[in-house]
């Protein structure tokens, strides 16, 4: 009985805390856990980060802090859309191993888990989009579940390594994926100490450690979370369908603007291998424009275009 009680305590309280720091650690009752809708201990950091946004009441604001918030949102959104999505999930272009690692780190500091976890879940999403096995479909599940609920569910915590054998061969990517709290935590401390330094050395900026932590890390990370999550939820509900796909993906200009081009979601599900999601010149795709510039600088190459046949096949407009 004592042994069973000890195992239960480990499974319910201790092990989820261990997984904050080592996401590849296994839990002894994974079968039972897979039926749980939410592992409340495991997701404490996620909720604390949301609550920390209210600290803005006490830290106030400055133009520098708000600018830092916008910059951190834009940089990390590009890392998610350009590399976590278009590179690690779809291999729509090529790059060097050092650049691959740098952008994996930038994606990791977004707080959206490691590159292997992210790409594995996304690859599965394309295989089962809007079917019963799609873990974040707003069609087969609720809108709330598709937006945020699915990432709180224990069954979605593990990295499905069998879906990313191409990336598993890189030890640096495995490290980032296994210890995916390290880089976001480092960013949080970094923004705090930067704010302290600016308070001492550039007081005219009107910022400080706590203010820059709240704006540069907390608020920008929460905005980044929900900006990214809209593609799973809203982009499968609202917008136009240019192409007849097997799912409910939509094209939505407003979502494209806040996500750097990911809102052209029906385009993407029609032909996911293209580095472009805005197929036409009037479809704003900031991620593609940035990758194009990077290609001219030799940082990335072999950008896969949208073939002519993809523009006409299945066209319903």
Buried (B, 14 or more C-beta within 10 A) or exposed (E): EEEEEEEEEBBBEEBBEEBBEEBBEEBEBEEEBBEBEEBEBBBEEBEEBBEBBEBBEEBBBBEBBBBBBEEBBBBBBBBBBBBBBBBBBBBBBBBEEEBBBBBBBBBBBBBBBBBBBBBBBBBBBBEBBBEEEBBBBBBBBEBEBBBBBBBBBBBBBBBBBEBBEEBBEBEBBBBBBBBBBBBBBEBBEBBBEBBBEBBEEEEEBBBBBBBBBBBBBBBBBBBBBEBBBBBBBBBBBEBEBBBEBEBBBBBBBEBBEBBBBBBBBBBBBBBBBBBBBBBEEEBBBBBBBBBBEBBEEEBBEEBBEBEEEBBEEEEEE
